[in-house]
Amino acid sequence: MNASVLGLSKPEIDERLDDILAFAEIGDFIDQPVKTYSSGMYVRLAFAVIAHVDADILVIDEALAVGDAFFVQKCMRFLRRFMEHGTVLFVSHDTAAVLNLCERAIWLDKGKIAAEGAPKEVADAYLKAFFESNQGASDTTKRNDEWHEQQRKRPVPRDMRQDIINASPYRNDLEIYAFDPDAEGFGKRARSWKRCCSTTAKGTR
């Protein structure tokens, strides 16, 4: 019935049924009433159906919020293939999924557009607002020149992780990134976290 609502004829449904069931991977439960399904099983079957219809635009509203990691990866691979010829409107609170899939993002807050643009910029703005709503506004006070001068005079600490990388066959493919205490952060704890990590990296704690 769902496939019919989405535009497939009876012969088309019969032709694609085996592929739909293989995509859903719910086994013998396919013969049980849908009302007995768990939320994960329901989403599996629903996504399997839309993956086999002839659509130009797909609207995915929190469909990947349930289900195991393997099924989510299968869905993401399908969506990337679909985006080669169609359009996906992906609705989610999962910023990692948005960054992974989307080319453009819109943040809606109480029905109004709070931000739109590159996914990374919109995701950062969303997370900043989330943390500040729980912790208060960020402390954006910059360290003074004297503090920076003291940091520059300290000897460069030896990074023990380099020993592990040097012993690895992947040593030419791995890179250690130095901790940057002046990197952007948000929430009241961002500044105290920077101080903690900075002093730990210097070997003073």
BATIRO-149767 format. One record per residue (C-alpha): residue in three letters; x, y, z. Coordinates in steps of 0.2 Angstrom, whole numbers. Example, Ala and Ser with C-alpha at 12.3 -4.5 7.8 and 13.67 -1.06 7.14 Angstrom:
# BATIRO-149767
<pt><r>ALA</r><east>62</east><north>-22</north><up>39</up></pt>
<pt><r>SER</r><east>68</east><north>-5</north><up>36</up></pt>
***
This chain:
# BATIRO-149767
<pt><r>MET</r><east>0</east><north>0</north><up>0</up></pt>
<pt><r>ASN</r><east>14</east><north>12</north><up>4</up></pt>
<pt><r>ALA</r><east>22</east><north>9</north><up>-13</up></pt>
<pt><r>SER</r><east>6</east><north>12</north><up>-21</up></pt>
<pt><r>VAL</r><east>4</east><north>28</north><up>-12</up></pt>
<pt><r>LEU</r><east>21</east><north>33</north><up>-18</up></pt>
<pt><r>GLY</r><east>17</east><north>30</north><up>-36</up></pt>
<pt><r>LEU</r><east>21</east><north>12</north><up>-40</up></pt>
<pt><r>SER</r><east>9</east><north>1</north><up>-50</up></pt>
<pt><r>LYS</r><east>5</east><north>-17</north><up>-45</up></pt>
<pt><r>PRO</r><east>17</east><north>-25</north><up>-58</up></pt>
<pt><r>GLU</r><east>31</east><north>-13</north><up>-52</up></pt>
<pt><r>ILE</r><east>28</east><north>-17</north><up>-34</up></pt>
<pt><r>ASP</r><east>29</east><north>-36</north><up>-38</up></pt>
<pt><r>GLU</r><east>45</east><north>-34</north><up>-48</up></pt>
<pt><r>ARG</r><east>54</east><north>-24</north><up>-35</up></pt>
<pt><r>LEU</r><east>47</east><north>-33</north><up>-19</up></pt>
<pt><r>ASP</r><east>62</east><north>-45</north><up>-17</up></pt>
<pt><r>ASP</r><east>74</east><north>-30</north><up>-18</up></pt>
<pt><r>ILE</r><east>63</east><north>-20</north><up>-5</up></pt>
<pt><r>LEU</r><east>63</east><north>-35</north><up>7</up></pt>
<pt><r>ALA</r><east>82</east><north>-38</north><up>5</up></pt>
<pt><r>PHE</r><east>85</east><north>-19</north><up>9</up></pt>
<pt><r>ALA</r><east>74</east><north>-19</north><up>24</up></pt>
<pt><r>GLU</r><east>82</east><north>-35</north><up>32</up></pt>
<pt><r>ILE</r><east>67</east><north>-38</north><up>44</up></pt>
<pt><r>GLY</r><east>66</east><north>-57</north><up>39</up></pt>
<pt><r>ASP</r><east>50</east><north>-66</north><up>43</up></pt>
<pt><r>PHE</r><east>43</east><north>-51</north><up>52</up></pt>
<pt><r>ILE</r><east>38</east><north>-45</north><up>35</up></pt>
<pt><r>ASP</r><east>22</east><north>-57</north><up>37</up></pt>
<pt><r>GLN</r><east>17</east><north>-49</north><up>53</up></pt>
<pt><r>PRO</r><east>5</east><north>-34</north><up>55</up></pt>
<pt><r>VAL</r><east>15</east><north>-17</north><up>54</up></pt>
<pt><r>LYS</r><east>6</east><north>-12</north><up>70</up></pt>
<pt><r>THR</r><east>17</east><north>-25</north><up>79</up></pt>
<pt><r>TYR</r><east>33</east><north>-18</north><up>72</up></pt>
<pt><r>SER</r><east>46</east><north>-9</north><up>83</up></pt>
<pt><r>SER</r><east>51</east><north>9</north><up>78</up></pt>
<pt><r>GLY</r><east>67</east><north>2</north><up>70</up></pt>
<pt><r>MET</r><east>58</east><north>-11</north><up>60</up></pt>
<pt><r>TYR</r><east>45</east><north>2</north><up>54</up></pt>
<pt><r>VAL</r><east>58</east><north>14</north><up>48</up></pt>
<pt><r>ARG</r><east>68</east><north>0</north><up>39</up></pt>
<pt><r>LEU</r><east>53</east><north>-5</north><up>29</up></pt>
<pt><r>ALA</r><east>48</east><north>13</north><up>25</up></pt>
<pt><r>PHE</r><east>65</east><north>17</north><up>20</up></pt>
<pt><r>ALA</r><east>67</east><north>1</north><up>9</up></pt>
<pt><r>VAL</r><east>51</east><north>6</north><up>0</up></pt>
<pt><r>ILE</r><east>56</east><north>24</north><up>-4</up></pt>
<pt><r>ALA</r><east>73</east><north>17</north><up>-10</up></pt>
<pt><r>HIS</r><east>64</east><north>8</north><up>-24</up></pt>
<pt><r>VAL</r><east>52</east><north>21</north><up>-30</up></pt>
<pt><r>ASP</r><east>55</east><north>32</north><up>-45</up></pt>
<pt><r>ALA</r><east>57</east><north>49</north><up>-36</up></pt>
<pt><r>ASP</r><east>65</east><north>66</north><up>-41</up></pt>
<pt><r>ILE</r><east>64</east><north>73</north><up>-23</up></pt>
<pt><r>LEU</r><east>65</east><north>63</north><up>-7</up></pt>
<pt><r>VAL</r><east>60</east><north>71</north><up>10</up></pt>
<pt><r>ILE</r><east>69</east><north>61</north><up>24</up></pt>
<pt><r>ASP</r><east>63</east><north>67</north><up>41</up></pt>
<pt><r>GLU</r><east>73</east><north>60</north><up>56</up></pt>
<pt><r>ALA</r><east>72</east><north>43</north><up>47</up></pt>
<pt><r>LEU</r><east>89</east><north>38</north><up>52</up></pt>
<pt><r>ALA</r><east>87</east><north>42</north><up>70</up></pt>
<pt><r>VAL</r><east>83</east><north>24</north><up>74</up></pt>
<pt><r>GLY</r><east>91</east><north>8</north><up>67</up></pt>
<pt><r>ASP</r><east>108</east><north>0</north><up>69</up></pt>
<pt><r>ALA</r><east>124</east><north>8</north><up>62</up></pt>
<pt><r>PHE</r><east>125</east><north>-5</north><up>48</up></pt>
<pt><r>PHE</r><east>107</east><north>0</north><up>42</up></pt>
<pt><r>VAL</r><east>111</east><north>19</north><up>44</up></pt>
<pt><r>GLN</r><east>127</east><north>17</north><up>33</up></pt>
<pt><r>LYS</r><east>117</east><north>8</north><up>20</up></pt>
<pt><r>CYS</r><east>104</east><north>22</north><up>19</up></pt>
<pt><r>MET</r><east>118</east><north>35</north><up>18</up></pt>
<pt><r>ARG</r><east>126</east><north>26</north><up>3</up></pt>
<pt><r>PHE</r><east>109</east><north>25</north><up>-5</up></pt>
<pt><r>LEU</r><east>106</east><north>44</north><up>-2</up></pt>
<pt><r>ARG</r><east>123</east><north>49</north><up>-9</up></pt>
<pt><r>ARG</r><east>119</east><north>38</north><up>-25</up></pt>
<pt><r>PHE</r><east>102</east><north>46</north><up>-26</up></pt>
<pt><r>MET</r><east>109</east><north>64</north><up>-25</up></pt>
<pt><r>GLU</r><east>119</east><north>61</north><up>-41</up></pt>
<pt><r>HIS</r><east>102</east><north>63</north><up>-51</up></pt>
<pt><r>GLY</r><east>89</east><north>69</north><up>-38</up></pt>
<pt><r>THR</r><east>87</east><north>80</north><up>-23</up></pt>
<pt><r>VAL</r><east>86</east><north>76</north><up>-5</up></pt>
<pt><r>LEU</r><east>78</east><north>86</north><up>9</up></pt>
<pt><r>PHE</r><east>86</east><north>79</north><up>24</up></pt>
<pt><r>VAL</r><east>78</east><north>84</north><up>41</up></pt>
<pt><r>SER</r><east>88</east><north>80</north><up>57</up></pt>
<pt><r>HIS</r><east>95</east><north>85</north><up>73</up></pt>
<pt><r>ASP</r><east>111</east><north>75</north><up>70</up></pt>
<pt><r>THR</r><east>124</east><north>88</north><up>65</up></pt>
<pt><r>ALA</r><east>136</east><north>74</north><up>60</up></pt>
<pt><r>ALA</r><east>124</east><north>67</north><up>48</up></pt>
<pt><r>VAL</r><east>120</east><north>84</north><up>41</up></pt>
<pt><r>LEU</r><east>139</east><north>87</north><up>39</up></pt>
<pt><r>ASN</r><east>141</east><north>70</north><up>31</up></pt>
<pt><r>LEU</r><east>127</east><north>71</north><up>18</up></pt>
<pt><r>CYS</r><east>122</east><north>89</north><up>15</up></pt>
<pt><r>GLU</r><east>128</east><north>103</north><up>3</up></pt>
<pt><r>ARG</r><east>118</east><north>116</north><up>11</up></pt>
<pt><r>ALA</r><east>109</east><north>118</north><up>28</up></pt>
<pt><r>ILE</r><east>95</east><north>128</north><up>35</up></pt>
<pt><r>TRP</r><east>93</east><north>129</north><up>54</up></pt>
<pt><r>LEU</r><east>75</east><north>132</north><up>59</up></pt>
<pt><r>ASP</r><east>71</east><north>138</north><up>76</up></pt>
<pt><r>LYS</r><east>52</east><north>140</north><up>82</up></pt>
<pt><r>GLY</r><east>47</east><north>140</north><up>63</up></pt>
<pt><r>LYS</r><east>59</east><north>154</north><up>58</up></pt>
<pt><r>ILE</r><east>76</east><north>153</north><up>49</up></pt>
<pt><r>ALA</r><east>89</east><north>155</north><up>62</up></pt>
<pt><r>ALA</r><east>104</east><north>152</north><up>50</up></pt>
<pt><r>GLU</r><east>107</east><north>145</north><up>32</up></pt>
<pt><r>GLY</r><east>123</east><north>142</north><up>22</up></pt>
<pt><r>ALA</r><east>137</east><north>130</north><up>23</up></pt>
<pt><r>PRO</r><east>133</east><north>114</north><up>34</up></pt>
<pt><r>LYS</r><east>148</east><north>117</north><up>45</up></pt>
<pt><r>GLU</r><east>144</east><north>135</north><up>48</up></pt>
<pt><r>VAL</r><east>126</east><north>131</north><up>52</up></pt>
<pt><r>ALA</r><east>130</east><north>116</north><up>63</up></pt>
<pt><r>ASP</r><east>142</east><north>127</north><up>73</up></pt>
<pt><r>ALA</r><east>129</east><north>140</north><up>76</up></pt>
<pt><r>TYR</r><east>116</east><north>127</north><up>81</up></pt>
<pt><r>LEU</r><east>128</east><north>119</north><up>93</up></pt>
<pt><r>LYS</r><east>134</east><north>136</north><up>100</up></pt>
<pt><r>ALA</r><east>116</east><north>141</north><up>104</up></pt>
<pt><r>PHE</r><east>112</east><north>124</north><up>112</up></pt>
<pt><r>PHE</r><east>127</east><north>125</north><up>124</up></pt>
<pt><r>GLU</r><east>124</east><north>143</north><up>128</up></pt>
<pt><r>SER</r><east>106</east><north>140</north><up>132</up></pt>
<pt><r>ASN</r><east>111</east><north>127</north><up>145</up></pt>
<pt><r>GLN</r><east>127</east><north>135</north><up>151</up></pt>
<pt><r>GLY</r><east>126</east><north>154</north><up>148</up></pt>
<pt><r>ALA</r><east>135</east><north>164</north><up>135</up></pt>
<pt><r>SER</r><east>153</east><north>160</north><up>130</up></pt>
<pt><r>ASP</r><east>167</east><north>169</north><up>139</up></pt>
<pt><r>THR</r><east>176</east><north>177</north><up>124</up></pt>
<pt><r>THR</r><east>189</east><north>186</north><up>134</up></pt>
<pt><r>LYS</r><east>206</east><north>185</north><up>125</up></pt>
<pt><r>ARG</r><east>222</east><north>181</north><up>134</up></pt>
<pt><r>ASN</r><east>233</east><north>196</north><up>136</up></pt>
<pt><r>ASP</r><east>249</east><north>198</north><up>127</up></pt>
<pt><r>GLU</r><east>259</east><north>194</north><up>143</up></pt>
<pt><r>TRP</r><east>251</east><north>177</north><up>144</up></pt>
<pt><r>HIS</r><east>255</east><north>173</north><up>126</up></pt>
<pt><r>GLU</r><east>273</east><north>178</north><up>128</up></pt>
<pt><r>GLN</r><east>275</east><north>166</north><up>143</up></pt>
<pt><r>GLN</r><east>268</east><north>152</north><up>132</up></pt>
<pt><r>ARG</r><east>280</east><north>156</north><up>118</up></pt>
<pt><r>LYS</r><east>295</east><north>155</north><up>130</up></pt>
<pt><r>ARG</r><east>290</east><north>138</north><up>137</up></pt>
<pt><r>PRO</r><east>299</east><north>123</north><up>129</up></pt>
<pt><r>VAL</r><east>290</east><north>113</north><up>116</up></pt>
<pt><r>PRO</r><east>283</east><north>97</north><up>125</up></pt>
<pt><r>ARG</r><east>288</east><north>80</north><up>118</up></pt>
<pt><r>ASP</r><east>272</east><north>71</north><up>111</up></pt>
<pt><r>MET</r><east>272</east><north>53</north><up>117</up></pt>
<pt><r>ARG</r><east>260</east><north>48</north><up>103</up></pt>
<pt><r>GLN</r><east>273</east><north>51</north><up>90</up></pt>
<pt><r>ASP</r><east>282</east><north>35</north><up>96</up></pt>
<pt><r>ILE</r><east>267</east><north>25</north><up>92</up></pt>
<pt><r>ILE</r><east>265</east><north>32</north><up>75</up></pt>
<pt><r>ASN</r><east>283</east><north>30</north><up>71</up></pt>
<pt><r>ALA</r><east>281</east><north>11</north><up>75</up></pt>
<pt><r>SER</r><east>266</east><north>10</north><up>64</up></pt>
<pt><r>PRO</r><east>266</east><north>5</north><up>45</up></pt>
<pt><r>TYR</r><east>255</east><north>19</north><up>43</up></pt>
<pt><r>ARG</r><east>267</east><north>32</north><up>50</up></pt>
<pt><r>ASN</r><east>268</east><north>41</north><up>33</up></pt>
<pt><r>ASP</r><east>249</east><north>43</north><up>32</up></pt>
<pt><r>LEU</r><east>245</east><north>49</north><up>50</up></pt>
<pt><r>GLU</r><east>248</east><north>66</north><up>57</up></pt>
<pt><r>ILE</r><east>247</east><north>73</north><up>75</up></pt>
<pt><r>TYR</r><east>238</east><north>90</north><up>77</up></pt>
<pt><r>ALA</r><east>245</east><north>101</north><up>91</up></pt>
<pt><r>PHE</r><east>232</east><north>107</north><up>103</up></pt>
<pt><r>ASP</r><east>227</east><north>125</north><up>100</up></pt>
<pt><r>PRO</r><east>221</east><north>134</north><up>115</up></pt>
<pt><r>ASP</r><east>215</east><north>149</north><up>105</up></pt>
<pt><r>ALA</r><east>203</east><north>138</north><up>94</up></pt>
<pt><r>GLU</r><east>185</east><north>143</north><up>93</up></pt>
<pt><r>GLY</r><east>174</east><north>137</north><up>107</up></pt>
<pt><r>PHE</r><east>157</east><north>140</north><up>114</up></pt>
<pt><r>GLY</r><east>148</east><north>138</north><up>131</up></pt>
<pt><r>LYS</r><east>155</east><north>144</north><up>148</up></pt>
<pt><r>ARG</r><east>166</east><north>128</north><up>149</up></pt>
<pt><r>ALA</r><east>175</east><north>131</north><up>133</up></pt>
<pt><r>ARG</r><east>188</east><north>143</north><up>141</up></pt>
<pt><r>SER</r><east>191</east><north>132</north><up>157</up></pt>
<pt><r>TRP</r><east>193</east><north>117</north><up>145</up></pt>
<pt><r>LYS</r><east>206</east><north>126</north><up>135</up></pt>
<pt><r>ARG</r><east>216</east><north>131</north><up>151</up></pt>
<pt><r>CYS</r><east>215</east><north>113</north><up>157</up></pt>
<pt><r>CYS</r><east>221</east><north>105</north><up>141</up></pt>
<pt><r>SER</r><east>234</east><north>118</north><up>139</up></pt>
<pt><r>THR</r><east>242</east><north>115</north><up>156</up></pt>
<pt><r>THR</r><east>241</east><north>96</north><up>154</up></pt>
<pt><r>ALA</r><east>249</east><north>97</north><up>137</up></pt>
<pt><r>LYS</r><east>263</east><north>107</north><up>144</up></pt>
<pt><r>GLY</r><east>266</east><north>94</north><up>158</up></pt>
<pt><r>THR</r><east>262</east><north>105</north><up>172</up></pt>
<pt><r>ARG</r><east>247</east><north>94</north><up>178</up></pt>
***
